């Protein structure tokens, strides 16, 4: 006897009427969608990575406490850290709305860093600049980089904890704003909710796919602006799918 024959008539009837069990639809929108606005500090993760790698490299090279003036590796690691940290600061301070401006800046800064590193290892390459190059020797040991990384790790932990108390949730037929240590909530109706996506900084988008979501609830005069939403494209697609599912459900229930 096949599996189809073993099913009872009542089960077939209930499934045909829409009251029986159904197979899960992989294309179905998620039941609960979280939108978490992050502070700009999350874009400092490249500096944290360079600090961690720099501490490991200098530790195994023996530059744990004292750095000799003749060592070039600590100078190179310190220079790379300063360059990455400077780029991170530029991400926080300035916006790069156009890809062309970002590309020009990135190429210029990368070439300048490569030229500086080349002159650090080969100072006689440009003889008349040799004295100036040898005078610029920013250097730090592995302890400095590890302490800097530890400080940033603590702040990343604070950011992770803060997101547990400040986020938005699209669930069922409503948009819920969770905020505060006492789990305060404010609810907005999800039907007829309009969503706009904005990418105002190319650098932030390349680092973490970050962007801005602007929500327009039907019952509110002012829009809800959520900055620094990570992987904003995926969130916008999930929102659109979820809002489409809400619309279909409302239309079906009213028919």
Secondary structure as UniProt FT lines:
FT   HELIX           3..6
FT   HELIX           9..17
FT   TURN            26..27
FT   STRAND          32..35
FT   HELIX           40..44
FT   HELIX           45..60
FT   TURN            61..62
FT   TURN            69..70
FT   HELIX           73..93
FT   HELIX           99..121
FT   HELIX           123..125
FT   HELIX           127..129
FT   HELIX           130..135
FT   HELIX           142..162
FT   TURN            163..165
FT   STRAND          166..171
FT   TURN            172..173
FT   STRAND          174..179
FT   TURN            180..183
FT   STRAND          184..189
FT   TURN            191..192
FT   STRAND          194..198
FT   HELIX           202..208
FT   STRAND          211..216
FT   TURN            218..219
FT   STRAND          224..229
FT   TURN            230..231
FT   HELIX           232..254
//
